[in-house]
Amino acid sequence: MSNAPSSTTRREFLAQVAVTGAVAVVVPGIPIAHAAPVVPRTAVTAPAPVISIHLDMPYLDVSGRGVPYLPPIGMRGGQSLAALSEAEFHSLPGM
């Protein structure tokens, strides 16, 4: 007598799964044989592509499932310069 655990071959396992599945379909008292009815899906619109950030690089996620990148309010680089007139802008150092 061996202490090693008994192993099942793939062929035996698949045969056992097939028999169990057949019994589940034939015997009406088994709850798994009475699956919930399939509900048809309504019209699904295609998601819109979004710009996301991955590894600090922007990329276009065409699946539309990514989290869109929304820059924080007030953190846009040119936001403070947008209110300046053309003359004020050119009077800044380095411009």
Residue, then its C-alpha position, 0 to 999 in steps of 0.5 A: m500500500s502506497n502513501a502517495p496520493s492517487s492521481t487522476t489522468r486527464r482522460e479519466f477526469l474529462a470522462q467524469v466531467a462528461v458523465t456529471g454534465a449529462v446527469a445534470v441535464v437529464v435529472p430535473g431535480i438538480p438545480i444546475a440544470h435549470a439555469a436562469p434564462v438568457v436576457p437579450r441585450t439592448a442596443v449598446t453604443a460603442p464607447a468613445p476613445v479616451i486619452s489616458i496616462h500609463l507610465d507617465m505617458p499619454y496614450l489613446d485608449v480606443s476601447g473607451r474603458g480606460v480612465p480618462y485623463l482630466p488635468p487638475i483645475g488651475m494646473r494647466g501651464g498656459q492658463s495664467l498666460a491666456a489672460l494676458s494681452e499680446a503686448e503683456f505676453h511679449s513683455l515677459p522675460g524670456m519671451 
